[in-house]
Amino acid sequence: MVAVSSMFAFTGSADRPAYSASKGGVSQLTRSLAVEYAPLGVRVNCVAPGFVVTPLARGVLDDPVASAAVLARIPMGRLGDPGEVASVIEFLCSPAARYVTGAVVPVDGGYLAA
C-alpha cells in the first residue's frame, strides 16, 4: 500500500493547519499500519510530495510573489511534475522496494532539506 501525504506533514503550514494536521495523520497511519501488517508480508509506505504542478498548486503558481518564494527554497530550483511523484510510488510498489515499509518519502526537490 502507498498512501499520499504532503511535505506539510513535516513542516506544518500557517495558512493550512487542518490540511497539515490531516497529512500528519496520514504519515503516522502509514507507520502504524506498516508495523501491524509487516508480519503478514504487507508493505505500507507513503509519499510526501512538495510543490508539484497540479491544479491544487494554482494559488501559488498564479501568485508571482508566492511562487518566487517557493522556488527560492527548493534547491532543485523548480516545481515537481506529477510523473516524478508517480515514479516514486511505482518504486514503492515494485519488488525493488521489498524491504521498505513504514517509510514516508519526500518528493520535493530538496524543499525539506533546505
C-alpha positions as CSV (number, residue, x, y, z in Angstrom):
1,M,0.0,0.0,0.0
2,V,1.2,3.5,-0.8
3,A,-0.5,6.5,0.8
4,V,-0.1,10.1,-0.2
5,S,0.8,12.7,2.5
6,S,2.5,16.0,2.0
7,M,5.6,17.9,2.9
8,F,3.3,19.9,5.2
9,A,3.1,16.8,7.4
10,F,6.7,17.6,8.3
11,T,6.6,21.4,8.4
12,G,3.1,22.5,9.1
13,S,1.6,25.4,7.3
14,A,0.3,28.6,8.9
15,D,-2.5,29.1,6.3
16,R,-3.4,25.4,6.1
17,P,-3.5,24.0,9.6
18,A,-6.3,21.4,9.0
19,Y,-4.6,20.2,5.8
20,S,-1.2,19.9,7.6
21,A,-2.8,18.0,10.5
22,S,-4.6,15.6,8.2
23,K,-1.4,14.9,6.3
24,G,0.5,14.3,9.5
25,G,-2.2,11.8,10.4
26,V,-1.7,10.0,7.0
27,S,2.0,9.8,7.6
28,Q,1.6,8.4,11.1
29,L,-1.2,6.0,10.0
30,T,1.3,4.7,7.4
31,R,3.9,3.9,10.1
32,S,1.4,2.3,12.3
33,L,-0.1,0.1,9.6
34,A,3.4,-0.9,8.4
35,V,4.2,-2.2,11.9
36,E,0.8,-4.0,12.1
37,Y,0.9,-5.7,8.7
38,A,4.6,-6.4,8.2
39,P,4.3,-9.9,9.8
40,L,1.7,-10.6,7.1
41,G,4.1,-9.6,4.3
42,V,2.2,-6.4,3.5
43,R,4.3,-3.3,3.0
44,V,2.8,0.1,3.8
45,N,4.6,3.3,2.7
46,C,3.8,6.9,1.8
47,V,5.0,9.6,-0.5
48,A,5.0,13.2,0.7
49,P,5.0,15.5,-2.3
50,G,6.2,19.1,-2.2
51,F,5.1,21.7,-4.7
52,V,4.0,19.9,-7.8
53,V,2.5,21.4,-10.9
54,T,-1.2,20.4,-10.4
55,P,-4.5,22.3,-10.1
56,L,-4.0,22.3,-6.3
57,A,-0.9,24.4,-6.7
58,R,-2.6,27.1,-8.9
59,G,-2.8,29.5,-6.0
60,V,1.0,29.5,-5.6
61,L,1.7,29.3,-9.4
62,D,-0.6,32.3,-10.1
63,D,0.9,34.5,-7.4
64,P,4.3,35.8,-8.6
65,V,5.5,36.7,-5.1
66,A,4.4,33.4,-3.6
67,S,5.8,31.4,-6.5
68,A,9.2,33.2,-6.3
69,A,9.4,32.5,-2.5
70,V,8.6,28.8,-3.0
71,L,11.1,28.4,-5.8
72,A,13.8,30.2,-3.8
73,R,13.5,27.5,-1.1
74,I,13.7,24.5,-3.5
75,P,17.3,23.5,-4.1
76,M,16.5,22.0,-7.4
77,G,15.1,25.3,-8.5
78,R,11.8,24.1,-10.0
79,L,8.4,22.7,-9.1
80,G,7.8,19.0,-9.4
81,D,6.0,17.1,-12.1
82,P,3.2,14.6,-11.2
83,G,5.1,11.9,-13.1
84,E,8.0,12.3,-10.7
85,V,5.7,11.5,-7.7
86,A,4.2,8.6,-9.7
87,S,7.7,7.2,-10.3
88,V,8.4,7.0,-6.5
89,I,5.0,5.3,-6.0
90,E,5.9,2.8,-8.7
91,F,9.2,2.1,-7.0
92,L,7.5,1.6,-3.6
93,C,5.1,-0.9,-5.3
94,S,7.8,-2.8,-7.0
95,P,9.9,-5.8,-5.9
96,A,12.9,-3.4,-5.7
97,A,11.3,-2.0,-2.5
98,R,10.6,-5.4,-1.0
99,Y,12.5,-4.4,2.2
100,V,10.9,-0.9,2.5
101,T,8.0,-0.5,4.9
102,G,6.9,2.4,7.2
103,A,8.7,5.0,5.0
104,V,7.4,8.4,4.3
105,V,9.3,9.5,1.3
106,P,9.6,13.3,0.5
107,V,9.4,14.0,-3.2
108,D,10.1,17.8,-3.0
109,G,13.2,18.8,-4.9
110,G,15.0,19.2,-1.6
111,Y,12.5,21.6,0.0
112,L,12.6,19.9,3.4
113,A,16.4,19.7,3.3
114,A,16.7,23.5,2.7
